[in-house]
Amino acid sequence: MNQSLSQHVKDLKAALLSLPATGHNGFEGLIGATLREITGVPFRLAGSGSQFGVDGKSTYEEDAICFEGKRYDGTIPRNEVLSKIAELPLTNNDTDIWVLGATSQITSQLADDVRRRGAKDGIVA
């Protein structure tokens, strides 16, 4: 990565980390707005409390997309990500696609494990 790009990535991460973790004006809201722009699907954020692996989900049931946001400065704990995808079927049996939005890199091994875990319940992650 060249020097200029590296600095832009650092600046972007600093800006993301300056957002509140939750809420419409926070990191979760940014993920929902970004997914809406990419997919054309509107999203709603989950309220506080037990969310069973969902910080937000598509407004309409037929879209069956949900997301989880992880705003971390350092490494995202493996168990936190795996537990979210494992909890998802407990209350969201209609989910087809689960998106993880994170401020830290997810290793290929963890991404593979999340995909395998999601596939057990028919979820693309």
BAMI-651214 format. One record per atom (N, C-alpha, C): residue number from 1; atom name; x, y, z. Coordinates in Angstrom, 3 decimals. Layout:
> NUM	CA	X	Y	Z
...
***
This chain:
> 1	N	0.859	-1.165	0.000
> 1	CA	0.000	0.000	0.000
> 1	C	0.908	1.232	0.000
> 2	N	0.631	2.166	-0.915
> 2	CA	1.485	3.346	-0.953
> 2	C	1.181	4.266	0.223
> 3	N	2.081	5.211	0.448
> 3	CA	2.007	6.096	1.613
> 3	C	0.687	6.877	1.665
> 4	N	0.269	7.432	0.533
> 4	CA	-0.949	8.229	0.496
> 4	C	-2.179	7.383	0.820
> 5	N	-2.277	6.206	0.204
> 5	CA	-3.409	5.323	0.458
> 5	C	-3.418	4.867	1.914
> 6	N	-2.267	4.541	2.428
> 6	CA	-2.157	4.110	3.820
> 6	C	-2.677	5.198	4.767
> 7	N	-2.349	6.439	4.495
> 7	CA	-2.814	7.542	5.336
> 7	C	-4.322	7.723	5.204
> 8	N	-4.855	7.565	4.011
> 8	CA	-6.306	7.674	3.826
> 8	C	-7.044	6.583	4.607
> 9	N	-6.505	5.376	4.597
> 9	CA	-7.117	4.274	5.343
> 9	C	-7.082	4.585	6.837
> 10	N	-5.969	5.084	7.330
> 10	CA	-5.868	5.452	8.752
> 10	C	-6.863	6.551	9.102
> 11	N	-6.982	7.552	8.211
> 11	CA	-7.921	8.656	8.456
> 11	C	-9.365	8.162	8.458
> 12	N	-9.687	7.278	7.515
> 12	CA	-11.039	6.724	7.455
> 12	C	-11.358	5.935	8.718
> 13	N	-10.419	5.113	9.163
> 13	CA	-10.652	4.324	10.374
> 13	C	-10.836	5.240	11.581
> 14	N	-10.043	6.300	11.663
> 14	CA	-10.188	7.249	12.774
> 14	C	-11.564	7.912	12.739
> 15	N	-12.034	8.253	11.545
> 15	CA	-13.358	8.866	11.428
> 15	C	-14.446	7.886	11.860
> 16	N	-14.334	6.623	11.442
> 16	CA	-15.323	5.611	11.818
> 16	C	-15.324	5.376	13.324
> 17	N	-14.135	5.355	13.914
> 17	CA	-14.040	5.128	15.359
> 17	C	-14.551	6.322	16.164
> 18	N	-14.618	7.491	15.541
> 18	CA	-15.130	8.668	16.249
> 18	C	-16.661	8.672	16.314
> 19	N	-17.298	7.841	15.483
> 19	CA	-18.759	7.731	15.519
> 19	C	-19.201	6.967	16.762
> 20	N	-20.394	7.265	17.270
> 20	CA	-20.940	6.394	18.313
> 20	C	-21.107	4.988	17.723
> 21	N	-21.018	3.966	18.537
> 21	CA	-21.133	2.593	18.044
> 21	C	-22.542	2.281	17.565
> 22	N	-23.546	2.852	18.216
> 22	CA	-24.930	2.493	17.932
> 22	C	-25.745	3.708	17.496
> 23	N	-26.927	3.432	17.018
> 23	CA	-27.869	4.493	16.675
> 23	C	-27.781	4.947	15.227
> 24	N	-28.797	5.688	14.812
> 24	CA	-28.879	6.146	13.427
> 24	C	-27.715	7.042	13.034
> 25	N	-27.177	7.801	13.981
> 25	CA	-26.036	8.675	13.702
> 25	C	-24.710	8.025	14.049
> 26	N	-24.732	6.737	14.338
> 26	CA	-23.528	6.008	14.717
> 26	C	-23.082	5.039	13.633
> 27	N	-22.166	4.160	14.006
> 27	CA	-21.600	3.194	13.073
> 27	C	-22.670	2.260	12.510
> 28	N	-23.592	1.808	13.360
> 28	CA	-24.680	0.949	12.879
> 28	C	-25.526	1.663	11.828
> 29	N	-25.834	2.914	12.071
> 29	CA	-26.614	3.689	11.115
> 29	C	-25.884	3.865	9.797
> 30	N	-24.572	4.046	9.868
> 30	CA	-23.768	4.171	8.652
> 30	C	-23.796	2.874	7.849
> 31	N	-23.707	1.745	8.528
> 31	CA	-23.773	0.463	7.818
> 31	C	-25.132	0.307	7.138
> 32	N	-26.200	0.614	7.849
> 32	CA	-27.536	0.521	7.268
> 32	C	-27.696	1.429	6.058
> 33	N	-27.214	2.667	6.155
> 33	CA	-27.305	3.611	5.034
> 33	C	-26.463	3.140	3.849
> 34	N	-25.288	2.597	4.133
> 34	CA	-24.416	2.096	3.068
> 34	C	-25.049	0.910	2.358
> 35	N	-25.594	-0.027	3.130
> 35	CA	-26.255	-1.182	2.522
> 35	C	-27.477	-0.760	1.701
> 36	N	-28.185	0.252	2.171
> 36	CA	-29.335	0.755	1.415
> 36	C	-28.874	1.307	0.056
> 37	N	-27.771	2.029	0.054
> 37	CA	-27.242	2.577	-1.198
> 37	C	-26.761	1.474	-2.137
> 38	N	-26.161	0.430	-1.592
> 38	CA	-25.650	-0.677	-2.410
> 38	C	-26.780	-1.541	-2.965
> 39	N	-27.762	-1.849	-2.113
> 39	CA	-28.791	-2.827	-2.485
> 39	C	-30.112	-2.216	-2.935
> 40	N	-30.364	-0.975	-2.539
> 40	CA	-31.669	-0.380	-2.788
> 40	C	-32.717	-0.819	-1.782
> 41	N	-32.307	-1.573	-0.782
> 41	CA	-33.203	-2.109	0.242
> 41	C	-33.129	-1.216	1.486
> 42	N	-34.266	-0.722	2.005
> 42	CA	-34.230	0.061	3.243
> 42	C	-34.028	-0.845	4.462
> 43	N	-33.356	-0.310	5.481
> 43	CA	-33.053	-1.071	6.691
> 43	C	-33.537	-0.327	7.928
> 44	N	-33.853	-1.102	8.967
> 44	CA	-34.193	-0.564	10.288
> 44	C	-33.168	-1.066	11.288
> 45	N	-32.835	-0.227	12.255
> 45	CA	-31.920	-0.635	13.315
> 45	C	-32.681	-1.327	14.438
> 46	N	-32.012	-2.269	15.075
> 46	CA	-32.575	-2.938	16.248
> 46	C	-32.457	-2.009	17.455
> 47	N	-33.321	-2.181	18.400
> 47	CA	-33.242	-1.420	19.638
> 47	C	-32.195	-2.025	20.559
> 48	N	-31.953	-1.367	21.668
> 48	CA	-30.970	-1.883	22.614
> 48	C	-31.494	-3.153	23.271
> 49	N	-30.596	-3.913	23.842
> 49	CA	-30.962	-5.178	24.477
> 49	C	-30.466	-6.347	23.655
> 50	N	-30.948	-7.521	23.953
> 50	CA	-30.528	-8.712	23.233
> 50	C	-31.016	-8.648	21.790
> 51	N	-30.073	-8.729	20.853
> 51	CA	-30.411	-8.567	19.439
> 51	C	-30.202	-9.846	18.632
> 52	N	-29.652	-10.866	19.233
> 52	CA	-29.455	-12.164	18.579
> 52	C	-28.756	-12.050	17.229
> 53	N	-27.643	-11.314	17.201
> 53	CA	-26.827	-11.228	16.000
> 53	C	-27.302	-10.254	14.955
> 54	N	-28.221	-9.355	15.317
> 54	CA	-28.768	-8.416	14.337
> 54	C	-28.762	-6.992	14.908
> 55	N	-27.975	-6.112	14.285
> 55	CA	-28.021	-4.690	14.631
> 55	C	-29.021	-3.965	13.744
> 56	N	-29.302	-4.539	12.586
> 56	CA	-30.281	-3.960	11.680
> 56	C	-30.746	-4.998	10.687
> 57	N	-31.947	-4.794	10.156
> 57	CA	-32.444	-5.727	9.154
> 57	C	-33.317	-4.995	8.149
> 58	N	-33.512	-5.646	7.025
> 58	CA	-34.300	-5.045	5.955
> 58	C	-35.707	-4.740	6.453
> 59	N	-36.251	-3.660	5.955
> 59	CA	-37.579	-3.220	6.363
> 59	C	-38.648	-4.220	5.954
> 60	N	-38.489	-4.810	4.774
> 60	CA	-39.495	-5.724	4.244
> 60	C	-39.017	-7.165	4.349
> 61	N	-39.883	-8.051	4.820
> 61	CA	-39.535	-9.453	5.051
> 61	C	-38.995	-10.160	3.812
> 62	N	-39.518	-9.831	2.645
> 62	CA	-39.084	-10.535	1.441
> 62	C	-37.623	-10.266	1.082
> 63	N	-37.022	-9.216	1.645
> 63	CA	-35.614	-8.930	1.354
> 63	C	-34.673	-9.812	2.173
> 64	N	-35.032	-10.182	3.380
> 64	CA	-34.330	-11.163	4.219
> 64	C	-32.833	-10.926	4.357
> 65	N	-32.448	-9.660	4.578
> 65	CA	-31.043	-9.289	4.792
> 65	C	-30.948	-8.649	6.167
> 66	N	-29.909	-9.002	6.914
> 66	CA	-29.655	-8.319	8.174
> 66	C	-28.156	-8.072	8.323
> 67	N	-27.798	-7.244	9.285
> 67	CA	-26.375	-6.927	9.466
> 67	C	-26.024	-6.777	10.932
> 68	N	-24.746	-6.944	11.179
> 68	CA	-24.150	-6.758	12.506
> 68	C	-22.979	-5.800	12.329
> 69	N	-22.851	-4.834	13.213
> 69	CA	-21.738	-3.889	13.167
> 69	C	-20.779	-4.122	14.309
> 70	N	-19.495	-4.115	13.990
> 70	CA	-18.451	-4.263	15.006
> 70	C	-17.467	-3.112	14.854
> 71	N	-17.572	-2.136	15.742
> 71	CA	-16.691	-0.973	15.716
> 71	C	-15.617	-1.165	16.779
> 72	N	-14.455	-1.632	16.336
> 72	CA	-13.355	-1.918	17.244
> 72	C	-12.093	-1.224	16.768
> 73	N	-11.269	-0.801	17.705
> 73	CA	-9.976	-0.206	17.374
> 73	C	-8.963	-1.292	17.038
> 74	N	-9.039	-2.417	17.735
> 74	CA	-8.098	-3.518	17.526
> 74	C	-8.786	-4.726	16.920
> 75	N	-8.228	-5.877	17.195
> 75	CA	-8.755	-7.129	16.666
> 75	C	-10.147	-7.421	17.226
> 76	N	-11.022	-7.845	16.366
> 76	CA	-12.365	-8.225	16.789
> 76	C	-12.294	-9.656	17.316
> 77	N	-12.723	-9.895	18.555
> 77	CA	-12.650	-11.244	19.111
> 77	C	-13.444	-12.254	18.271
> 78	N	-12.794	-13.326	17.931
> 78	CA	-13.355	-14.393	17.102
> 78	C	-14.699	-14.887	17.636
> 79	N	-14.747	-15.132	18.938
> 79	CA	-15.972	-15.665	19.543
> 79	C	-17.147	-14.704	19.440
> 80	N	-16.865	-13.400	19.424
> 80	CA	-17.958	-12.432	19.295
> 80	C	-18.625	-12.533	17.937
> 81	N	-17.837	-12.737	16.891
> 81	CA	-18.397	-12.851	15.548
> 81	C	-19.117	-14.188	15.388
> 82	N	-18.479	-15.269	15.799
> 82	CA	-19.103	-16.590	15.658
> 82	C	-20.378	-16.704	16.486
> 83	N	-20.392	-16.090	17.662
> 83	CA	-21.598	-16.165	18.483
> 83	C	-22.758	-15.408	17.834
> 84	N	-22.464	-14.338	17.116
> 84	CA	-23.527	-13.566	16.457
> 84	C	-24.187	-14.374	15.350
> 85	N	-23.402	-15.014	14.511
> 85	CA	-23.987	-15.802	13.421
> 85	C	-24.706	-17.038	13.982
> 86	N	-24.220	-17.571	15.095
> 86	CA	-24.872	-18.730	15.718
> 86	C	-26.200	-18.347	16.358
> 87	N	-26.308	-17.118	16.902
> 87	CA	-27.542	-16.657	17.534
> 87	C	-28.617	-16.298	16.518
> 88	N	-28.230	-15.962	15.326
> 88	CA	-29.161	-15.455	14.324
> 88	C	-30.399	-16.325	14.115
> 89	N	-30.280	-17.630	13.955
> 89	CA	-31.480	-18.448	13.716
> 89	C	-32.439	-18.516	14.910
> 90	N	-32.014	-18.100	16.094
> 90	CA	-32.882	-18.179	17.264
> 90	C	-34.133	-17.321	17.112
> 91	N	-34.009	-16.191	16.428
> 91	CA	-35.168	-15.306	16.268
> 91	C	-35.383	-14.837	14.838
> 92	N	-34.453	-15.105	13.953
> 92	CA	-34.543	-14.602	12.584
> 92	C	-34.490	-15.756	11.596
> 93	N	-35.494	-16.582	11.603
> 93	CA	-35.502	-17.770	10.745
> 93	C	-35.618	-17.440	9.266
> 94	N	-35.988	-16.209	8.938
> 94	CA	-36.181	-15.841	7.545
> 94	C	-34.969	-15.146	6.921
> 95	N	-33.845	-15.102	7.596
> 95	CA	-32.658	-14.424	7.075
> 95	C	-31.968	-15.266	6.010
> 96	N	-31.718	-14.633	4.863
> 96	CA	-30.968	-15.283	3.788
> 96	C	-29.531	-14.785	3.722
> 97	N	-29.343	-13.482	4.017
> 97	CA	-28.010	-12.874	3.920
> 97	C	-27.708	-12.135	5.209
> 98	N	-26.514	-12.386	5.767
> 98	CA	-26.041	-11.705	6.971
> 98	C	-24.752	-10.980	6.611
> 99	N	-24.715	-9.678	6.883
> 99	CA	-23.558	-8.851	6.556
> 99	C	-22.877	-8.424	7.849
> 100	N	-21.563	-8.574	7.892
> 100	CA	-20.770	-8.091	9.014
> 100	C	-20.023	-6.851	8.562
> 101	N	-20.335	-5.717	9.178
> 101	CA	-19.608	-4.474	8.917
> 101	C	-18.662	-4.230	10.068
> 102	N	-17.379	-4.073	9.780
> 102	CA	-16.385	-3.962	10.850
> 102	C	-15.339	-2.908	10.534
> 103	N	-14.785	-2.329	11.585
> 103	CA	-13.724	-1.341	11.421
> 103	C	-12.345	-1.976	11.469
> 104	N	-12.267	-3.244	11.760
> 104	CA	-10.998	-3.973	11.784
> 104	C	-11.078	-5.126	10.799
> 105	N	-9.939	-5.521	10.304
> 105	CA	-9.889	-6.602	9.327
> 105	C	-10.347	-7.919	9.952
> 106	N	-11.113	-8.658	9.175
> 106	CA	-11.533	-10.003	9.565
> 106	C	-10.622	-10.974	8.820
> 107	N	-10.013	-11.892	9.540
> 107	CA	-9.098	-12.834	8.883
> 107	C	-9.864	-13.771	7.951
> 108	N	-9.166	-14.300	6.978
> 108	CA	-9.812	-15.229	6.042
> 108	C	-10.306	-16.475	6.776
> 109	N	-9.579	-16.920	7.799
> 109	CA	-10.008	-18.096	8.555
> 109	C	-11.340	-17.832	9.267
> 110	N	-11.459	-16.661	9.878
> 110	CA	-12.709	-16.326	10.568
> 110	C	-13.842	-16.165	9.561
> 111	N	-13.588	-15.511	8.443
> 111	CA	-14.619	-15.355	7.406
> 111	C	-15.091	-16.719	6.924
> 112	N	-14.164	-17.645	6.709
> 112	CA	-14.531	-18.996	6.276
> 112	C	-15.382	-19.700	7.325
> 113	N	-15.005	-19.565	8.589
> 113	CA	-15.771	-20.195	9.669
> 113	C	-17.179	-19.604	9.777
> 114	N	-17.292	-18.291	9.599
> 114	CA	-18.600	-17.640	9.641
> 114	C	-19.465	-18.141	8.484
> 115	N	-18.878	-18.257	7.304
> 115	CA	-19.637	-18.762	6.147
> 115	C	-20.118	-20.194	6.391
> 116	N	-19.228	-21.028	6.929
> 116	CA	-19.616	-22.424	7.201
> 116	C	-20.719	-22.485	8.252
> 117	N	-20.590	-21.678	9.309
> 117	CA	-21.595	-21.679	10.376
> 117	C	-22.937	-21.187	9.843
> 118	N	-22.916	-20.134	9.058
> 118	CA	-24.149	-19.610	8.488
> 118	C	-24.805	-20.603	7.533
> 119	N	-23.997	-21.295	6.739
> 119	CA	-24.528	-22.250	5.767
> 119	C	-25.330	-23.368	6.433
> 120	N	-24.991	-23.713	7.676
> 120	CA	-25.741	-24.747	8.399
> 120	C	-27.212	-24.377	8.564
> 121	N	-27.474	-23.042	8.575
> 121	CA	-28.841	-22.559	8.742
> 121	C	-29.376	-21.904	7.471
> 122	N	-28.687	-22.117	6.341
> 122	CA	-29.147	-21.557	5.070
> 122	C	-28.898	-20.072	4.936
> 123	N	-27.906	-19.554	5.664
> 123	CA	-27.595	-18.127	5.658
> 123	C	-26.286	-17.892	4.904
> 124	N	-26.305	-16.965	3.962
> 124	CA	-25.083	-16.574	3.265
> 124	C	-24.464	-15.441	4.075
> 125	N	-23.214	-15.617	4.448
> 125	CA	-22.507	-14.590	5.228
> 125	C	-21.276	-14.140	4.497
***
